[in-house]
Amino acid sequence: MNADTKKSIVKVVNQALRKLLQKVTAIVTTASTAARPNFVSFRHTHSLLVDELGRFNDVHAIQVFSLSWNVSIRFLIGDPNQLPPMTFGPDELNPFQKQAQLSKLTRLSATIDGAYDAARKKKHYAFVEDICGIRHPVVISNTADVVAGGLKPRKNAISD
């Protein structure tokens, strides 16, 4: 196969992938891929679900949320006791290496006393139990779009 044929194949595959990503209902990807500008530049989504939040380091969090600024609702799912973020390179070259190995979720739950309001947490916990049947001690939700029985219907900006 010559170089021109390879370039043509890559071009066609990239065009097909772009069209597919514009049409699908859900995309499952890693945090590092979701943080790539070329990934989100043509994919404007209504909701964002981040699983394995314990693996998120600060850089991933900033990238994903700054590139997904127009998302209406965010689901952040994780456990402070799960595997930590991966860091690479010698400790002596990075004075923040040990801090980078702790996820933001772990640091929040361990260092901020009262970070989770007990009354609000209980209310959110009931939503998650009712909707998903999930029982877990840490629940974070954005209540702007959460009502009993699910999400509020979105207004159509064109018809308003």
N, C-alpha and C positions, 0 to 999 in steps of 0.2 A: 504494500500500500504506500503510495507516495505522499508527500507532505500536503499537497493540495487536497487530496481526498480526505486525509485526516482532519484538516481545517474545516472542510465542508461538513463532515460528520459532527464535529464538535459544535459548529454553528447551528445545525439543525436540531441537535439534542438540546442545546441551550434555549433555543426558541420554543421548543416543545415544553421544556420544563417551566419556562416563564409563563406560557399560556396555562399550563396545568395549575401552577401555583396561584394564578389569578382566579381560577374557577372553583377550586376545592373548598369544602366546608371547613376542614380541619387540617392543620399541618403539625406533624410531630417532628421536632428537631432538637438538637443540643443547644445549650445556652450560647456557646461560642458561634454557632451558625446563625442563631437568631439575632446575634449582635452585629452581624456583618451588614454594613450599609447597603450593599447590592442585593441582599436578601429582602430587606424591608422596603427598599425604594419602590418596588412595584407591587408589594403585598400590603394592602391596608386592611387591617382586621378590626372586627368589632370587639373581640375579647381576647385576652391573653391568659394562658394558664401556664404557670411555671411550677413544674414538679421538681423534686430533689433540691429544694431551696437551700438545704444545708450544704450543697456542693457549690453554690454561688459564691464567688468572691466579690469584692467591691467593684472591680473592673467590669465583670459580667453584669452586675446589677445596674451600674451606671449606663453601660452600653445598651442593654436591652430596654430599659425604661426611657432613656433619652430618645432612642430611635422609635419607640412605640408610644409617643406622647399623646397621640390621638385615640388611643384605645379607650373604650367606654367602661369596661369592667376588667378587673385583674383578679385572678385567683392565684394566690401564693400558697403552695403546699410544701411542707417540709417538716423535718424533725431535727431539733438541735442535737440529738444523739446519733444522727446518721453520719456517713463518711464525710470528712471535711473537704474543702477545696484542694485541688492539686496545685502545688507550687514547684517551680523548677529553678535550678541554679544554686550556687553555693551560698550558704547563710552569711558568710562574711562580706559578700558583695551587696547584700540587701538587708539593711537594718530592720526592715519591717517584715522579714520572712515569717517569723513566728506568728505575727498578727494576721498575715495573709493566709495562714493555714487554718484560721478559724473563720467560719462563715458569719455573715452579718446576723443571721438568725440566732446562732449560738451566742454571739456577743450581746445581742439585745436581751435574750432571755436570761443570761447570766449576770449582766451588769446593771440593768436598769430596774431598780426596785419598783414594783407596781406598773411595769410596762404594759401589762395586760389588765385592764380594768375588769374587776371580777363580775360586776353586774352586766356589763356589755358583753364580756366573754360568755357568760351564761346564755344570754339572748342569742348570740351568734352560734353557739354550740347547738342550741335547739334547732336553728335553721338547718345546719349541716346534718344533724341526726334525721330530721324530717325528710330532707330532700335526698340525701345520699345514703343514709343508713350508716354513716361513719361516726365512730366514737373515738375522739382523741382529745387529750388535755389542752393542746394549743390550737386555737382557731383564730385566724385573722381574716376579716372580710371588710370590704368597702360597702358600708350600709347605704350609700346613696342610691344604689340600684337593687337592693335586696328588700323584698317584702315577703310576708308569710306566703308560702306556696310557690316561691320562685322569683324570677326577675320581673321588674316593671317593664311593660311594653315600651319600646323606644318610639319617640315621635319622629315622623318623617319630615326632615328639614325642608323638602320640596313642597309638601302640602301644607305646612304651617304658615 
